[in-house]
Amino acid sequence: MSCSLKGMENDKLNAPDGINTKDRLKSLLERTVDDIKECSNVCDAYMKKRPLARVLLSPLWNAKLLEFVELFATRRRDFEFELTIHTGRGVDEAHVKLDTINEQFAYIYLYPGRALISGDRVNAMKALFEQLVSPEQKQLLDLVNTKGGVDVLRNNDKILLDLEKTASKGSSSPSVEGHRTRQTNSANTDPEVEDLRVDISEDPNTAAEKNRVMITRCFDQLMTTVCYPL
């Protein structure tokens, strides 16, 4: 979409609210960049979770990721609105530009031939999440339930460690290392067990907040590497 916006002329003309198109789009683009960074942060935090935590907390993580489906659908509508009110192009020409954008990105809609409304997108992603659950993950969840559920895991070290070993063996995408150094434990607490307990109890918002500093540094380093030579 950013490429499609390059050809817009008269970007200094004021919209009905008195703000010119250039400033409106700049503000919208900056918000969108922040949204993309936050989405990346959440995805990165999820990938750093242990396989067992991913399975046990999958409903919470699915709900968190679906928030971004809604958010980016809103951002899309925001861009469409800005294109429509752009007085230099006119409504008809803006619609032509949007049709071109729709064709370019039709593959992300999952329903060929028509753009999805917000509810369609959420339902499509929910269905996709269900399809992506591996047989090993389903078996692990069944095993957790037979052991008594998540509450039992928090109070039974042996069962917790056994399930973690089972989850790690059955995972094709192991979590990022670094869990063992994340917690400060007392001398009477097994660091591995305590870390596991935290991991299966930590909600997505908390995990994302802890990860934000690290992902921000990665973005800053990337921007320095890519943009500085320019």
N, C-alpha and C positions, 0 to 999 in steps of 0.2 A: 504493500500500500504506500510506503514511503516513496517508492519510485514513481507511483502514479501521481503523487502530490507535487512532484518537481515542476511539472508543466503548468501549474496554476499561476495565472497572471493576476495583476491588480491586487496582490495580497495585502496591500496597505489600505484598501477600502474598508471603511467601518461597517460593521454589522449593525442591526437595529439597536443593540445594547450599547453602542458606542465604541466597542473594542474591535480593532482591525483584525483581519483574518490571520495575519502572520502571528500576532500575539496569542490569539485563541488557539491556533494549531501548536504553537510552541508550548503552551501550558499543557495541552492535551498530550502531546508527545512526551513531555517530561513525566507526567503522571503514568503514562503507559510504560515508560522505561522502568519506573519504580515498581510497577505491578509485575513486570517480567522478572525483575531482580528478586522480588519477594516469592514469586512462583518458583524460581530456581532455588531459592533458599529452602523452601519447604521440600522440594523434590530431593535436594541434597541431604537434608536432615533425615528424610525417610530412608534413603539409600544407606545411611550410616547406622540405621537400626539393625539389631540382630534379627536373623530370620524368624526366631520365635516371637519377638516383639511385633514384627510386621504382621504375622498371622493373628496374634491375639488382639492387636489394636487395629486391624484392618477396617472395621466399620468407622472408626474415628478418622483414620487417614483418608478413607474414601470420601467422607463428608468434607474434609478439609480441601481435598483436591477438587471436588465439585464446586466449591466456592469460586475457584478460579475460572471454571467454565462459565459461571454466571458473570463474573467480573469482566472477562474478555469479551463476552457477548455484549455487555454494556459499553465497553470501549469501542467496539465495532459500531454500535448505534451512534456513539458520540462522533466518530469520524464521518459517518454517513450524514449526520445532521450538519456538521461543519461544511461538508462538501455541498450540501443542498442550499445552505444560506449564503454561499459564496456568490456575491452579487456580480462579480466579473464574468463568471461562467454561465450563470443561469441554471435553473432547475433541470431543464431537459438535458443539457450537456453534462451536468453532474451525474444524472442517472445513467447516461451512457458510460461514464467513467466507472461508476459502481458496477454496472453490468460486466465490464471488462475485469474488474477485481474479482467479482463472483466467479467468473470463468477460470481465472488464474488459481483461485484457492478452493475450487469446488471439491477437491479431493478430501478436504478436512470435514466435510459436512456429514459423511457417513450415509446420507440419504441422497443419492444422485438425482439431479434434476430440479431440486428446490433447496433454498436456503432454510436451515432449521431455525425455528423460533427457540426462545430460551428453554422452554420446557422440553422440547425435543432434544436439545443438546444434552441436558442433564440426564434424561432417560436413556439416551444413546450411550453416554459415558458409564452410567450404572450397569447397563448390559455388558459393556466392554470390560468393566472391572470384574464382573462375574465370570466372563469367558477367560480372563487371564489368570484366574485362580488355578494353580496346578493341582494335579491329583495328589502330589506329595503334601501340599499345603492343606488340602481337604482332609487327608488322613491325619495330619498333625492336629488339626482342630478337633477331629473326632477323638483322638487320643487324649487331648487336654480335657475334653468333656467327660471321658470315662474316668479320668483321674480325679474329677471333682470340680473342674473349672479353674478360673484364674485365681480365685480367693485361696484355694488350696495351695497353688504354686507359691504364693507369697509367704506361706508358713511351713513349707516342706522343702528343705534344701535338696534332698536326694531326688525327689520327683522333678524339681526345677532343673537341676543339672542334667538329669537323664533326658528330659525333653529338649533341652538346648542342644545336646549332642545329636539327638535325632533330627532336629531341625537343621543343624549345620550340615549334616551328612546329606540331607535331601535337598539342600538349596543349591541351585545352579548359579546364583548371583550373591556370593557372600558379602556381608556388610563390611564397610570400611573399618580398618583397625583403629583403635584409639579408645575403646570403651574402658579398658582396665585402668587408664590413667585419669579418667574423668572424675572419679569419686574420691573423697577423703574418708577413709574407713578407720574404725577403731581397731585396737589390737585384737579384740575378741571376735571380730567379724571377718568371715572369709571374703576377701575383695571380689572374687569372681561371683559369688552368690549375691552379694550386696549390689554389685553392678547389674546383674541380671534382674534383680527385683526393681531397680530403678528403671531399667530399660522397658520392662513390660508394664510399668505403671505411668510412664511419662507421656502426657498427652501431646498431640501434634503442635499446639501453640507453644508449649514450654520447650519442646525440642527445637522448634524453628527459632525461638528467641535465643537459645544457647548457641545455635549455629550461625546466627546472623553476623557476628563479628568476623568469623573465619571466611564466610562467603563474600562479605564486603571487601575483605583484603584481596581475595581472588579476583573480584571484579576490578578493583583498582589496579592490580598488577597487570591484568589483561588489557585494560584501557591504556596503561602506560606503554606496554609492549606494542600494541597494535596502532594506537593513535599518535604516539609521540613522533615516530619517523615521518608522519604526514605533516 
